[in-house]
Each structure stands twice: as structure tokens, then as C-alpha cells.
Amino acid sequence: MQKTALLFPGQGSQYVGMGKSLHDQYAVARETFEEAQDVLGFHLGQLCFEGGLAELTKTENTQPAILTASVAAYRVCMQAFNLKPDFGAGHSLGEFSALVCAGAVSFADALRLVRQRGLLMQEAAMHGAGRMVAVTRVSGELAEQVCASISRPDHIVVVSNYNEKQQTVISGHTDAVSEACQILQAYDAALIPLEVSAAFHSPLMENAASSFEPLLRTFAFQPTGYPVISNVTAQPYAGTENIADQLAMQMTHAVQWTRTMEYLDHERVGLALELGPKQVLKKMMLKHSPQVTALSLDLKTDWSILEKYLASQEKAVQAGKPSFLGKCLAIAVSTQNRNWNQEEYQKGVVEPYNRIKWLQEQIESGARELTADDMKAGIDMLRSVFATKGVPSAEQNGRFQQLMDQTGTRAAVEPFLAPVEAL
């Protein structure tokens, strides 16, 4: 089965009405918004569903709002589709959503963290800390070279987001960003000023990061249930000990999203599912990796596509599995014999084997369906074969484990498969 990555959007994806359809249709989504209200002390759902865009877009509001919408989407997705993620990744703020959903930090604690993160970033914005401009039609390497050529301690400009191969964001002091833009225009770059009031993901956020880091260290991060990719390194967190460090560093360092998508490509991810408002990350993934099935749970038409994709994957898995009785027969044949008594061998191996072989032929011809009794008969045949051939108990148990793993029948078989006692 192809690997699955869950993607979580960052600030800028907010819109009035985000999360409302899930809230109205799913109890687990309503409970998520209610939990956020209890933690934050104000009606976040009302802000998301009915508030003005200006109020929702305030950094201290939009960060917990997007986190809540994303976690609600994740919980609905798990309930509706029972996905088993292989990776999680979030863009900037979305990294907190990814960590919550992978079990590294509770939703309540993450709400407190991103609320404070937003307040600190808003404080930086109140001091007029620079500007940000999106740059397209030129490579990230060129944007980086231009920034490095003019940047100095009192005139800082850096690449703050590597979003696509030819889409970056530059960030820094207003005059430095303007100078970089003039140079990049000479290379036919397209420039889009961003509606933000501070230079996020740049050294100008150093004070905010320094204030945020001690708060991060008061929380005990837990091991993730699957790898979560860091924005700073574009690699999965190696453990819990560096999560706080890298979340603080994220405020002053570039978001390595292009390298994150390259990592997911390298790991042969086949499904990238965006959980949260809009489809920004879905579109980036489709452009970067057209071979990947990229979907957004915020787009209703993608729900049916996801259902069909998961059904086709399950069908492929089932088609690739050996039949249960066929695997029983293969194990019986491949197990070493230690008993040369012909009469015992005929009764304990040949006759039980032939009975299961007949059952298997009936199933393959369509004359009957595999039943629980047939599966038990296959197990009983193997027990007889093992006992007659003198197979050690450890090897017997290992063979039964192999049978269940390779045929995907553990849940059906384990109830009547007791461990073999040591011989």
C-alpha cells in the first residue's frame, strides 16, 4: 500500500466559515471547537464561522483558529476513513497541528502555545518589524544569492519560505526587502507583497523567539506516533528532545517546504492529504509532485476521490496477499521433516494436507467462500503437520505469525490460535 502524508496549512489559509461544515456534520468536530473555547476563554467557533475577516486574520486569533480547524479535520478524517498516516508535515504554524495529530503534544497545550506565539509575533508587528514579499519565476537559489549579497546586520533580508522550486518569500527590514526586489525584477521575477506587518521567519523575529523558547520548554513533548517533518531541517524529528528548540528556531529560520516535498517524494508517498482550511499545500504538492494523489479535506469533491483511492489501495493489497489456505499449504510443504515413519507421515501430513488442498480448489473455482471453519481447518492441518514432522515449538509459533502477517488475517485467526507449548 502506498504511503500517506498528512499536510497542515499555516497562516494565510484562514477564511470566514472555515471548519463550519465539519462542525455542523460531525460531533467530533464540534467537540474540538468546544475544547478550544474552554482553553482560550472565547468563542473561537463564532470567530471562525461568523466573525469579520480582519478580526480572524489577527495573528493571535488566526493561529489558534487554523490549529483548531486543522485538528477538527484530522479527527473527522480518522473517524470517517481510519487512515494510518506514515508522515506528518505542517507549513509554519501547521507544524504545531502536525505535532498535535501525531501525539507529540496535546491539543489544549498546543492552543496555549500558538496563542502566545501569535501574541509575540503581533507584538513584533506593532514595532514595525519589516515586511515580506513573495517571489516567483526565479529559483530559490537566485533569491538566496541576491539576499545574501545585500544583507548586513542593520539591513537584513533573507529567504523566509522555500515554497516551490520557483516560489519563495523574502523577509526582512523594509528597505532591504525593497532593494532585493529591485535586483530580482532585473531577473524577471514576479513580486507579490504580502499583507503582513512583520518579517516572519527572519532574524527580525529573534526577540519573539527568545521569549517563546522558555514557554516551549515548560511543556513535555511526547514521542510521535509517526514521523513529523521539521520546517527547519526538512527531516523527521529524531526524538522529543529537539522539538522545543526547532519550534523556536522556526520563528527566525526559513520554512523548508520544497525540501519537505522532496523528502516525501524520496519516501515514495502516494497520497498527500491536506487537513485544514483551503488547498494551498495540495496545490503546491500537485505542482511539485504530479505523480502524487494530493487532496484537501476542505474540498467536498475530494472526499469521493479519497474514498475511491483508499478502496483501490485496499483492493491492491488484498490482490497481492496469498490466499489463507494457499499459504497454509505452502507452509506445510516448506517445513522441514524430522519424522521418517511413513504411516505417521501419511496420517499426520498427507491426509490433512489433501483435505485442505481440496477446500482450496473449491474456493478457487468459486464453488464456495472461505469461512471461519475453513480457516480453523487450515490451522488444524498445520498443527497436525508440525506435530508429525517434529517441528520445534518456537518455529511453529513463528510460522503461525508469518501466516497471519502475510495473509492479513490476524484478527480472524488469533482467537482460536493459542501459543504452542514448548516441546
N, C-alpha and C positions, 0 to 999 in steps of 0.2 A: 504494500500500500504506500502511495506517495506521502511524503512528509508534509505537515501542516504548520504554517506560521501564523500567529495572531499579531495583527498590527494595530497600534493605538495612536490616534491623532493627537496633535498638540494644539497650542493656542493659535487662533486664526480660523479654526474649523467651526467655531460656535455660530449658532443661528437661533433666532427665537422660534421655539417649537421643537427644539431638539430633544429627543427622548420621549416625546409625548405619546406617540403611537404605541411604543413598548409599554409605557406607564399605563395606558388605558387598557391594554390587552392582556398583560401578564402581571400576576400578583408579585412575582419575584422582582420585577422592575419597580413596582410601587413601593415595595419594602426597601429597596435600595435608596430611592429618593427620600423616603421617610427616615431612614437611618442617617442620611446626610443632613436632613433638617434637625434631627436630635443633636448631632455632633456640632453643627455650625451655629445653631441657635436662630436661624432664619429660614424662611420657606423657599428653599432652593428650587423646588419644582415650579412654584409660581413664577420665579425669576426666569427659569428656562422656557416655560410654556407661554407666559403672558407678558413678561416684562419688556421694557424697552431695550433695543439693541445696544444703546450707549451704556446703560447700566450693566447689562450682561457682559459687555466687552471689557469692562474694567478688569484689570489684571487680577485683582484679589477676588473677583467674582467668577471670572471665566475659567480660572484654573480648577477650583473645586467643581464647577458646573460640568466641564468637559470630563473630568475624572469620574463624576457620578454617572453621566450619560454612558461613558465607556464601560464602567463596571456593570451597569444595568444591562447593557447589550451583551456583555460576556456571560452574565448569569442566565439571560434568556437563551443565548446560543447553546450553552451547556445543557440546559433543560430541554430545548427543542431538538438538538441534534446529537447530544452526547459526544461531542468532539474530543479527541485525545491529541492535544497540541504537542508538537515537537519543539517549537521555538516561540518566544515572545519578543516583540520589539516595539518600542514606542518612540515617537518623534518628540524630543524635548520633554515637555510636560507629560506626554504619553508614556514615557519610561516609567513614571510612577504607576500609571494604570497597568502596565505590563507586569510590574513587580507585585502589585496587589493580586492580580489574577493568577499569578504563578505561586502565590502563597508566601512571598518574602516579607510582606508587611500587611497588617490588617487594613481594611477599607477605612475604618474610623481613624486610625493613625495617619494614613495617607491623606485624608481630608485635612487634618490639622497641619500636616507638613506643607501641602500645596497652598493652603490658605495663607500660611506665614510666608511661603516663597513668593506668592503673589503680592503680599503687602510689602515685602522687601524690594521686589522689582518695581512696584509702583512708587516706592519712596525714591528709588534711583531715578525714575522718570520725572518726579517732581523737581529734581535738581537739574533737569535738562540734560541728562547724560547721553548726548549723541543721537544718532539716527541709524536707520537700516535701509538698504536698497537691494532689491532682487536683481540679479544679473543673469541674462540668458544670451544664447548664441555664441558664447565663448566658453572655453574649458575652465574647469576649476583650477587647473594648474596655472593658466594665464592670470586669472583673477588673483590667485595667491601671490604670484610674482609681482603684480602691479602693487598690491597692498604692501608687500614686504619692501618694495623699492622706495616708498614714501613714508612709511610709518616710523615714528620716533616717540619717545615717552610722552611728550606733550601734544602729539599729533598722531593718535592711534587709529589705524584702520586694519581690519583683519577679515578673513572669510569666516563667517559665523555659522553658515549652513552649507553643507555639500549635499544638495537635494537630488540632483541628477547630473549626468556627465556634462551637460551644458546648462545647468541651472544652479547657481549659488546665491547666497546672500552675503553682502558685506556689511560690516558693522563697525562703528567707532565714533570718534569725535566728528562733529558736523562738518567742519572744514576739511578734515582728512578724507571723509567719505566723498565729499563733493569733488576733491582733487582726483581721487581714484576713479570716479565716474567720468570725469573729463578724459582721462587717459583711456579708459575702457571703451568709450564711444569711438575713439580713433580705430579701434579694432572691430567696429560694427556691432558692439554689444548693445542689447536692448536693456533698458534700465527701468525698473518699476519701484518708486519709493513706497515703503511700507508704512501703513498707518499705525505706527508705534511711536512712543515718545522717549525711548531709551535704546541704548545699544546692547541688546541682549546677546548672550553668548560671546562676549568680548571681555578684554581686561577691564573695561569700564564698570563691570559688574563685580569687581573684586570686593568692595565693601559689603555688598549684599551677600556674596558667597561666604565671606568671613563671618557674617552674622548668622547665616543659615547652617553652617557646618556644626557648631556646637549643639544646635537643636537636633540635627540628624543623629548625633552621637548619643542622644538620650533614648533612642529607640533601638530595640533589639531586633535586627533583621534575621529572618529565618531562611533556611535553605529553600531554593525554588524547586517546584515540582517538575520543571523542565527548564532548559537553558533560556535565560533572558539576556539579550544583547545590549551592551552598554553603548550609549551615544558617544562616549569619549573614545573608546577603543575599537568599536565595531566588532567586538568579540564577546562571547558569553562571559558573565561574571564567573570567576573561578571559585568563588566561595562567598560567604557573607561578610568577611572582614573588610572588603574594599567597597561595599555598596555605598556607605555613607560618604567616603572620600570621592567616589566618582559622581555621585549626585551633586555634591558641592562643586566639583570641578566643572560639571556640565554647564554651570552658570557663566563661566568665563572661557570655556572652550567650545570649539565648533561642533555642531551636530554632524556626525559622520554617517549620514543616511545612505549615500551612494555606496560606501563600503559595506554598510549593513546589508543592502540588497545583494551585493556581490557575495557576501558571506552566505546568505540564504541560497543563492544560486549554487555555490560550491557544495552546499549540503544537500543539493537536489530537492529543494522544496517544490512541491507541485501545486499546493493550494496556499494562497495568501489571503487571509480574511481580515478586513478592517472592521474593527468594533468601536463605534463611536460616531460622532457627527460628521456628515459629508463623506466625500470619496477621494480626498486628496492623496492619501497613501496608496489607495487602489490604483489611481491613475499613474502615479509615479512607478509603481511596480509593473504595470502593463507596458509602459514605455521602456523601462529598463530591461524587463524580462518577459517578452511576449509569449514565451512558452509556458509561463506560469498561469494557472487559473486564479485571477485576482478578483475578489468580490468584496462588497461592502454590505454589512447587515443594515445599514441606514437606507439602502435602496431596495424597495419591496420586490422588484423584479429579480434581484439577485438571490432571493430566498429559494425560488423554484430552481434556479441554476445550481445552487448549493445542494439542494435535495437530490437532483439528478447526478451531480458529481459524486456525492457520497454513495449513492446507490451503485453507480458504475464501479467505484473503487471496491466496494464490498463484493460485488459480483466477480471482479477480477481476482480478489483474494480467495474467494471460495473456489473459483475455477482452478486456481493454482495449488490448492490443497489436495493431497491424496485422499481418496475415499477412506472412511474409517475402517471398514472391513478389509479393503485392499491393503492398508497399512498394517493391520493385524497379520495378514497373510505374509507380507514381506518380512515382518519382524520374526515370525515363526520360522521362515526359511533361512534367514540370515543368522540366527542364533546358533552358536557352536554346540555340537552334540558331545556329551560325555558318557552316554549310555549305549552300549552295543548289544543289549538284549533285544532281539528282533521282535519278540512277542510284545514286550512292554512298549517298544517304539511304535508298533502297528496300532496298538490300542490307545496310547497316550499322545501320539503325534499325528500319525497318518489319518486315522479316522476323524478326530476333531477337526483337522485341517480341511479334509474333504467336505465336511458339513458346512464350514464357513465359506469355502470356495463355491459351493452350490448356492448359498444365500447371496453371495456377492454377484454371481452370474444372474440370479433372479432380479436383483436390484438394477444391474446394468442394462438388462433387457427391458426394464420398465414394468415388469410383472408385479413388483411390489416396491413399497417405500421402506427406507431404513427406519426401524423402530428402536425404542429403548431396549426392548428384549433382544433385538439383533445385536445391539452394541454390547449388552451383557454377555451374549453368547460368544462374541469375539474375545472379550476379556477372559471368559471361562476357558476358551480354546487356548489362549496364551498361557494361562495358569497351568493347564494340563501339559502343554509343550515344555514349559520351563521346568516343571517338576520332573517330567520324564527324562529330559535332557540333562538334568542335574545342574541347572543354571544357578549361580550364587545369588543370594537374596539382594545384594547391592546392585547387581547387574539387572535383576528383574525389575526392581523399583526404577532404575534408570530407563529401562525400556518402556515402562508404562508412562513415565514422564515424557519421553520422546513421542510416544503415540499421541498423547493429549496435546502437546505443543504443536506438532506438525499437522494435526487434523483440526485444531481449534475446538476441541470437544471437552475441555477441562470441566466446565460447569456441568455438562451432562454425565460425565464419566466418574468424577470424583466421589459422588455419593455412594456408589457401590464398589469403590476401589480402595480397600484398606491396604496399608503398607504391608509388604511381605516380611514375615518374621525371619530373623537371621537363621540360616541353615547351620 
